């Protein structure tokens, strides 16, 4: 998970709740049907009603600076991929910087993590102003971070079997176990979070 607290004079921007519950692991072929391309990301503004007048203007200015395709490509090139969130204090003088979280495994996880990090940094209530989402996002049975999605979509088929991928719905964590002797339990252990579950199993 990447966290950034940035000033409002933006040049290069750098850069929780769980996603859908999974009853059984799916094959990598099935998983690819659920995952989004790793090279296209958009900024989705959220409802601004949580922000006071001064903050609302500052939030809109910041999001306007962030949302261009060129800026999203800079995020991806720097490793700050979806799922992410941009949070601000709900009240202030408009000078409070945003907190940006990236590479979580679901939008809900990103929103929660950004809110918590913002509140810890500022000592006051915060709200999510925008989400970093893959282009064409819609709700699906499996969501993984941009980094994990790229692994499954572009670098999964290396001939090693069996192969398992586990992920944490509430964080950025994921892990893989592969090759002779690999097991689902080993994938969960490599994921290193209490809520890790096996999402993909090829045997």
N, C-alpha and C positions, 0 to 999 in steps of 0.2 A: 504494500500500500504506500502510495506516495502522498505526502502532505505538503502543501505550500501555503504560507501566509504572505500575500503580495500587496504592495502599495497600489494606489489607484492610478499613478502615472505608470502605465503598463508599456513595456517594450516587448520582451520575450516572456511569455507566461509559461511557467513550469508548473509543472505542477509544483458489527452494525446490525439491524433487522435482517431476516433471512429471506432468501428467494423461495421459489416453489419447492415443496417437499417432493422427494423422489422415492417411489416405492421400490423400484428395482433398477439396477444399472442397465444401461443400454449399450449396444455395440457402437463402435466408432462411426460406422456408416450411418446409423440412426442419429448419433449425436451431431454429425455434420449437418443434418437437416434442420437442427434447432439453432445452430450457432450462426453468428453474423460475421461477415468479412472483417478481417482485422485491420484493414488499411483505410477505412472510412468511418469518420466520427462526426457527430453534430452536437451542438449546444442547444438544449431545450430549456427555454426560460419557464419558470414556474409562476404561480400566482404571487403577486407582489403585495397582497393585502396585509401580510404579517409585518411589513416594514412601515415605520413612521415616515413622514413627509420628506425630511432631509435625507434619510437613508435611502428612501425609494428612488430619489433622483440619482444618487451616487451609484446605486446598484444597477440601474438601467444604463448609465454611462459605461460602467465596467463591462457589462454583458455585451453592449454594442461593440466594444473594443475586442472582445474575445471571440465573437461568433463567426467571423469570416472563415472561409474554407482554408485560406492560407494559414491562419492561426491554428486551426485544428490540426493541420498537417505538421506544424511545428510541435504541437503537443505530442503527437504520435511518434515523431522522429526522436523526441527526447525521452520516450518511454512512458509518457503520461496518458495512458489509454483509458478506454471505458472499462468498467462502469465507474463514473465519477460524479462528484457533486461540488457545487460552489455555494458556500454559506457565508452569511454576513450577520453581524449583530442587528437585531430588529430596531434598536434605537441608537442614535448617536448624532454626531455633527457632520457626517458624510465623509470623514477622513479615515474611518476604520477600514482596514484592508480586508479583502476576502480570504477565506480559507478554502483551499482547493484540495480535494481528495481524489485519487485516481486508482485504477487497477483493482477495484473491488469486484466481487463475483455476482453482484446484482445491483439494480438501481436502489432498492430499499436499503441494502447494506451501505452503499455509498452515501445516501442521504443521512442515515443515522450517524455514520462515522464523521462526516463533515460537520454536522450539527454539534456533536460532542467535542470535536477538536476546536471548533470556533468558540464554543462556550468556555472551554478550558483556557484558551489563549486570551480571551477578552473579559472573562469574569462576568458575563451578562448573557441574557437569552439570545439565541441565534436562530435563524431559519434558512432553509435551502432556497436559493434564488434560481438555480439552474442545475440541470443534470447533463453529464457527458454520456452520450448514448451512441451505440453503433448506428450508422445511417440505416433507415428503414426499420428501426426497432419496433417490435410489438411483443406482447407477452407470450412466452413460450415455456415449455416444461423444463428446459435446461438453459441456464445462463452461466457463462464463465467470463472471467476478465478477458480483456483484449489479449494479454500475453498468453493465457491458457488457451483461448480460442485459436490463436495463431499456431500454437503447438499442435492442436488437434487437426486443424484444417490443412496445414502446410508441412508438418514435419512428424507426423504420427507413424506413417508406414515405413518403418525401418527393418521389418522382417522379424523383430523380436516378439515372441509369444511365450506364454500368455502376457497380457499387458493390461494394466489397470490405471485409471486416473481417479483420484479422490480430490474433493474440494471442500472448502469451508463456506457455507452459505452466508455467514455473517462477516467474513473478512476477505482479505486478498489471497489467502493461503490455498495452495494446491500442490499435489505431489503425484509422482508416477512410480509404479513398480513394474518391471518388465523382465522378460527372459526366463529361462528354466528356473523353477523354484519360486518365482514371483507369486504373490497372493494379494487378494483384496486387502487383507490386514496390513501387509507391508505398504501398500499405497496410502492407507489411512495414517499409518505411523509416519510416513514421509511428509504428509500434509501438516502435521504438528499443531493441530488445533482440536479442542475437545469436541467440536461439532462436525468434524470432517466426515464425509460420506462418500462412498464409491459411486461415481456417476457413469463411468465407461468401463466396460470389461470386454476384452477380446481374448478368446481362448482357443 
